Amino acid sequence: MFVNRYFHPDHSATSQIASDLAFHLAARGWEVTAITSRQRYDDARARLRSGMTNGVHIERVWSTRFGRAGLVGRALDYLTFYLSAFIALLQHRRAVVVAMTDPPLMSVVATVASKRVVNWVQDLFPEVAESLGIRVPSLVRTLRDWSLRRARANVVLGDLMAARVPKSIVIHNFADADLAPQPRSLAPNASDGFVVGYSGNLGRAHEFGTIMRAMQRLPEIRFLFTGGGAQLDSVKRAAPANAEFRSYAPREELSTSLSAADAHLVSLKPSLEGLVLPSKFYGVLAVGRPVLFIGARDGELARIIKEHRCGIAIEMGDVDGLTDAIRRLASDRAEAAAMGHRGRELYLARFAPHHAFAAWERVLEEAAS
């Protein structure tokens, strides 16, 4: 039983990975239910309905629908979802519950309702909030730690996160199984100039100051932002004329959308290393494009990029470094293509969905026993 505020057909990252794993398990003969809200990530007023999809029973529970704009409204959305999900979980006490981290502290609710819980830790709350300057009562961490200790297992996204979490098992996130490199000429408004992309959530965990200053120095480079999030409006205001913005691409068009860029930006504030791991990284590898990572040089993604030579890691604030890296790839398309090829090979060897699915089946079989 998966518990996450968003589920298919929603396009948000946690929705897509939870849905993909749930559908895979159902196809393999597991009895799978998803407890989720009636909302979409970008449409709090949506009224999605319960039903059966690809063998998974989707149970959509009631919650308020204030959306993400205000903290008070968001808190009420969380609280009402906790209550409705808790009531739903009580009806399935023998199930293995896979509790995700949207909303935060879902692990606490699941642990109270069920004795067989596997937490799928996408980010560590309250540490993320505290790193962003939000004060959180100490009781929140106490409750979170209690729920992690009581779990059958806690699936985390990388080694740095595993060092912070008890009973941790590292299973990396994954991208859509259908993602594959496409010729850039297939993308709308394709041009011969070098294109740097940013695809996915422009959230509070991501740093854009370095990117904005580098863009101003590179008028000959086209920057393509595809997605949305809390920082979208501020990025639009700061962006120079060589930036273009598009809304989220439909999933069936994601290969073409990601392949519309010659290289992709991925950023993470260094204070959030070990707390969050941007899932957009896997999609970039899947379409065979080099990664331009802006963050901590010794962080999880920086280590992977350096080890496998599938991109360039730049420290946050190093505008010269990012500018030089983009110019280097733009002037040597063969090197950029080689980085992308190595990234694609790495994706197939370690991060394609079937690797994660097999690992998840082992975790769930152990939890079920």
Salt bridges, closest charged atoms under 4 A:
ASP20 OD2 - ARG251 NH2 2.38
ASP42 OD2 - HIS11 NE2 3.03
GLU59 OE1 - HIS92 NE2 3.69
ASP102 OD1 - ARG5 NE 3.04
GLU127 OE2 - ARG141 NH1 3.11
GLU127 OE2 - ARG144 NH2 2.79
GLU130 OE1 - ARG141 NH2 2.54
ASP145 OD1 - ARG144 NE 2.90
ASP176 OD2 - ARG251 NE 2.74
GLU220 OE2 - ARG327 NE 3.86
GLU244 OE1 - ARG222 NH2 2.79
GLU244 OE2 - ARG246 NE 2.97
ASP262 OD1 - ARG184 NE 3.07
GLU307 OE2 - HIS308 NE2 3.77
GLU315 OE2 - ARG297 NE 3.67
ASP318 OD2 - ARG297 NH2 3.95
ASP320 OD1 - ARG217 NH1 2.34
GLU335 OE2 - ARG328 NH2 2.41
GLU361 OE2 - HIS24 NE2 3.19
GLU361 OE2 - ARG28 NE 2.76
